[in-house]
Amino acid sequence: MSALSDTAPRPKARGALAQSIADSLVVTKRNLIRMMRIPEMIIFGLIQPIMFVVLFSYVFGGSMQIGGSTSPEVYREFLMAGIFAQTVTFATAGAGAGIADDMHKGLIDRFRSLPMARGAVLTGRTLADLVQTALTVVVLVIVALLVGWRVHEGIPKALGAFALLLLLGYAFSWIGALIGLSVRTPEAATSGGLIWLFPVTFISNAFVDSSKLPSWLQPIAEWNPFSATVQACRELFGNPGVSPSDAWPMQHPVWASLLWSLLIIVVFRTLAVRKYRSATV
């Protein structure tokens, strides 16, 4: 009897985990259906990264020096990892705005009245945003190939790079979720989601060689989680990279990208779920 009593709580724990996963998938499906019914969200989400590709490629392509070369073709290959990373991280603003909109309309309160896992609402939202981001990246890859970007290290490594990109986007979506829960309107969530993304993406190695930055900005750029993912993608794609650096994230960008993304997920998911519980009480 004692052995049975010792093992009794375990099936309940597994049942709770399974219920949480099922609830998260239901909310994910709900958000995906909602996105499909508002195609403007997807269209506008595609236009911005395409504009960045065209503008940076053809406006700045001949004036940027990468590895001693000012060739526009070299810069386009250097640029694309940064554009991919910027695209997945800018989805953060949409995630925050969507959650803030649900809060504003009282939808979160209705979800709370249902017998479902507390974290499922946020997990479902972030997973739906991840699917939308993946579709955006697919379209962006086609545009990148049209302007001359190529993969030189094979398909498996390229898929690994895209996996790191989506992991970073998913990690940043939890920051967006926390912002969405902390403000009162979707407009404030959009502004709050973008205001910190611009320095994160531009004080990095995404668009210029970080060694060209002022000396006091270089360490910030090299230890930026965004920079680690960009550098990892360049290595996995076989594209031109930045000048050699002694900073650990630049020496081991794949590991640095993975560790940064996992750390962000753990920290901000915990904070977002805690904020969700207090915000809906």
C-alpha positions in Angstrom: 0.0 0.0 0.0 2.8 2.4 0.8 4.4 1.8 -2.5 1.1 2.6 -4.3 0.6 5.7 -2.2 4.2 6.9 -3.1 3.5 6.6 -6.8 0.0 8.0 -6.8 0.8 11.7 -7.5 2.8 10.9 -10.6 0.0 10.1 -13.0 -1.7 13.3 -11.8 1.4 15.3 -12.6 1.6 13.7 -16.1 -2.1 14.4 -16.6 -1.6 18.1 -15.7 1.3 18.4 -18.1 -0.7 16.7 -20.9 -3.7 19.0 -20.1 -1.4 22.1 -20.3 0.0 21.0 -23.7 -3.6 20.3 -25.0 -4.8 23.7 -23.7 -1.8 25.5 -25.3 -2.5 23.8 -28.7 -6.2 24.8 -28.5 -5.2 28.5 -27.9 -2.6 28.2 -30.7 -5.3 27.0 -33.1 -7.6 29.8 -32.1 -4.9 32.4 -32.7 -4.0 30.9 -36.1 -7.6 31.0 -37.2 -7.9 34.6 -36.1 -4.7 35.5 -38.1 -6.1 33.8 -41.2 -9.3 35.8 -40.9 -7.2 39.1 -40.8 -4.9 38.7 -43.8 -3.7 42.3 -43.5 -1.7 41.2 -40.5 0.3 38.7 -42.6 0.6 41.0 -45.6 1.9 44.0 -43.5 4.2 41.6 -41.7 5.8 40.6 -45.0 6.1 44.0 -46.5 8.5 45.4 -43.9 11.3 42.8 -44.1 11.1 42.8 -47.9 11.5 46.6 -47.8 14.5 46.3 -45.6 16.1 43.7 -47.9 15.7 45.9 -51.0 16.7 49.2 -49.3 19.8 47.9 -47.5 20.9 45.8 -50.5 20.6 48.5 -53.1 21.0 51.7 -51.2 23.9 50.8 -48.8 25.3 47.8 -50.8 28.1 49.7 -52.5 29.1 51.8 -49.6 29.7 49.1 -46.9 33.1 47.5 -46.5 32.9 43.8 -45.5 36.2 41.9 -45.2 38.0 44.5 -47.2 35.5 44.4 -50.1 32.9 47.0 -51.0 31.2 44.7 -53.5 27.3 44.9 -53.3 27.1 41.2 -53.7 29.3 40.6 -50.7 27.3 43.0 -48.6 24.0 41.3 -49.6 25.3 37.9 -48.3 26.6 39.6 -45.2 23.3 41.4 -44.7 20.7 38.6 -45.0 21.5 36.9 -41.6 20.8 40.3 -40.0 17.6 40.8 -41.9 16.4 37.3 -41.0 17.1 37.9 -37.3 15.5 41.4 -37.3 12.4 39.9 -38.9 11.9 37.2 -36.2 12.6 39.7 -33.4 10.3 42.4 -34.7 7.4 40.0 -34.4 7.7 40.7 -30.7 5.7 43.9 -31.1 2.8 42.0 -32.7 2.8 39.4 -29.9 2.6 42.1 -27.3 -0.1 44.0 -29.1 -2.2 40.9 -29.5 -2.1 40.0 -25.9 -2.8 43.6 -24.9 -5.8 43.6 -27.2 -7.1 40.4 -25.6 -6.7 41.9 -22.2 -8.4 45.1 -23.3 -11.4 43.2 -24.7 -11.8 41.0 -21.6 -10.9 37.8 -23.5 -8.2 36.9 -21.0 -10.8 37.0 -18.2 -13.1 34.7 -20.2 -10.2 32.3 -20.7 -9.5 32.5 -17.0 -13.0 31.4 -16.2 -12.4 28.1 -18.1 -10.8 25.0 -16.5 -7.5 25.4 -18.4 -3.8 25.8 -17.5 -2.9 29.3 -16.6 0.2 29.5 -18.8 -1.7 28.0 -21.8 -3.1 31.3 -23.0 0.4 32.9 -23.3 2.0 29.7 -24.7 -0.7 29.4 -27.3 -0.2 33.0 -28.3 3.5 32.8 -28.6 3.3 29.5 -30.6 0.9 31.0 -33.0 3.2 34.0 -33.5 6.0 31.6 -34.1 4.1 29.9 -36.9 3.4 33.3 -38.5 7.1 34.2 -38.2 8.1 31.0 -39.9 5.9 31.7 -42.8 7.4 35.2 -43.1 10.9 33.8 -43.1 10.0 31.4 -45.9 8.8 34.3 -48.1 11.9 36.3 -47.1 14.2 33.5 -48.1 12.7 33.6 -51.6 13.3 37.4 -51.8 16.8 36.9 -50.5 17.6 34.4 -53.2 16.3 36.7 -55.9 18.6 39.5 -54.8 21.7 37.2 -54.8 21.9 35.6 -51.4 23.2 32.0 -51.3 23.8 29.2 -48.8 27.3 27.8 -49.1 27.5 25.2 -46.2 24.7 22.8 -47.3 21.0 22.4 -46.4 21.5 20.8 -42.9 23.5 23.7 -41.6 21.1 26.2 -43.1 18.2 24.5 -41.4 20.1 24.7 -38.1 20.5 28.4 -38.7 16.8 28.9 -39.3 16.1 26.8 -36.2 18.3 29.3 -34.1 16.5 32.2 -35.7 13.0 30.9 -34.8 14.2 30.0 -31.3 15.4 33.6 -30.9 12.1 34.9 -32.2 10.2 32.7 -29.8 12.3 33.8 -26.9 11.7 37.5 -27.8 8.0 36.9 -28.1 7.9 36.2 -24.3 9.3 39.6 -23.8 6.5 40.9 -26.0 4.0 38.9 -23.9 5.3 40.5 -20.7 5.0 44.0 -22.3 1.5 43.2 -23.5 0.4 42.2 -20.0 2.0 45.3 -18.5 0.3 48.0 -20.6 -3.4 49.1 -21.0 -3.8 49.3 -24.8 -2.5 47.5 -27.9 -1.0 50.8 -29.2 1.1 51.1 -26.0 2.2 47.5 -26.4 3.3 48.1 -30.0 5.3 51.2 -29.0 6.8 49.5 -26.0 7.7 46.5 -28.1 9.6 48.6 -30.7 11.3 51.1 -28.5 13.8 48.6 -27.2 14.1 46.5 -30.3 15.7 49.3 -32.4 18.8 49.6 -30.2 19.0 45.8 -29.8 19.0 45.2 -33.5 21.2 48.2 -34.6 23.8 48.1 -31.8 24.9 44.7 -33.2 26.7 43.1 -36.1 23.5 42.8 -38.2 24.1 45.6 -40.7 27.7 46.6 -40.1 30.9 45.0 -38.9 30.9 45.6 -35.2 34.6 46.4 -35.2 33.6 49.6 -37.1 31.5 50.8 -34.1 32.9 53.2 -31.5 35.1 51.3 -29.0 32.7 51.7 -26.1 29.8 50.2 -28.2 31.8 47.2 -29.5 31.5 45.1 -26.3 27.8 45.8 -26.1 27.3 44.7 -29.7 29.5 41.6 -29.3 27.6 40.4 -26.1 24.2 41.2 -27.6 22.1 38.0 -27.9 20.9 39.3 -31.2 24.5 39.5 -32.5 25.3 36.0 -31.4 22.4 34.6 -33.5 23.4 36.7 -36.5 27.0 35.5 -36.3 25.9 31.9 -35.8 23.7 32.1 -38.9 26.5 33.6 -41.0 28.7 30.7 -40.0 26.1 28.1 -40.8 25.1 29.8 -44.1 28.7 30.2 -45.1 28.2 34.0 -45.6 30.8 36.7 -45.0 31.2 37.5 -41.3 32.6 40.3 -39.1 36.2 40.8 -38.2 37.7 38.3 -35.6 36.8 39.2 -32.0 38.0 37.8 -28.7 34.5 38.0 -27.2 33.2 34.5 -26.2 29.9 34.9 -28.1 31.7 35.7 -31.3 34.1 32.8 -30.9 31.3 30.4 -30.1 28.2 32.0 -31.7 26.1 28.8 -32.1 26.4 27.9 -28.4 26.0 31.6 -27.4 22.8 31.9 -29.5 21.3 28.8 -28.0 22.1 29.7 -24.4 20.9 33.3 -24.8 17.6 32.2 -26.3 16.9 29.5 -23.6 17.8 31.9 -20.8 15.5 34.6 -22.2 12.6 32.0 -22.5 13.1 30.8 -18.9 13.3 34.3 -17.4 10.6 36.0 -19.4 8.1 33.1 -19.5 8.3 33.0 -15.7 7.8 36.7 -15.4 5.0 36.7 -18.0 3.0 33.9 -16.4 3.4 35.5 -13.0 2.2 38.8 -14.4 -0.7 37.0 -16.1 -1.9 35.6 -12.8 -1.7 38.9 -11.0 -3.2 40.9 -13.9 -6.3 38.6 -14.1 -7.1 38.2 -10.5 
